[in-house]
């Protein structure tokens, strides 16, 4: 037999769900306005990405790029685009709240070695506080496979 007040537990779950929804709405608003900008070390190439990681601006400053071999120019452009993607991912991770399912960070959720079964709450049908040890373990990186 369950040793919890189901009405109270249901209300707690509804409240937690409403809070999670509000966090997600706010995060989506912020995520939609993210951009990332990166430059080649000498300032000759500038790349700007939108929130989806698409290149919205590619600028060549000066004429030095004209003297580069195509392979070198390509390598430099790719390095700047890669840096902009790294910056965008960092910004994304700063904006996104920790997952309400297991407390996983964005990086942990994107990591293929993370055990996604850890995203399910331990305490869904138990009394409040009973699942805290599992959640604490996952937030300390114990939710990884391997």
Number of C-alpha atoms within 10 A of each C-alpha: 3 8 7 12 9 13 9 10 16 13 11 13 13 12 12 13 13 12 13 17 13 12 17 16 12 14 16 13 12 15 20 12 10 17 21 23 18 20 21 17 10 7 12 16 21 19 22 21 21 19 18 13 17 13 17 11 11 15 12 16 12 10 9 10 15 10 9 12 10 11 9 12 15 11 12 19 20 14 15 21 26 14 18 24 24 15 17 23 18 14 17 20 15 14 17 17 17 19 16 18 15 21 22 23 18 18 14 19 16 11 12 11 12 19 16 18 11 19 18 13 16 17 14 13 14 14 14 12 9 12 15 13 10 16 21 13 14 18 15 11 13 14 22 16 10 6
